Amino acid sequence: MQESASSLGPQVEKEVLSWPDFFLEVARGVLVAAGLLLLWVMESARNRFFRLLDRLKVRARPKSKASAFPPGPVPKLKQP
């Protein structure tokens, strides 16, 4: 019974971290959490800004009459 239970899954080996590696992993976790917190704060500020614009009834940019194409007739393409 013991042999069949141990052959079902892969053998797990523990890796013991040294103190410097441990502190590096903790620092990496703290930095990742700080980065996610910064993104969350920036998104909250953006949402509040757009809610304020909605309350003040600021309209979006009006459609401009600018064009990506220069004025004038379209040049004819040369056929090979």
Buried (B, 14 or more C-beta within 10 A) or exposed (E): EEEEEEEEEEEEEEEEEEEEEEEEEEEEEEEEEEEEEEEEEEEEEEEEEEEEEEEEEEEEEEEEEEEEEEEEEEEEEEEE
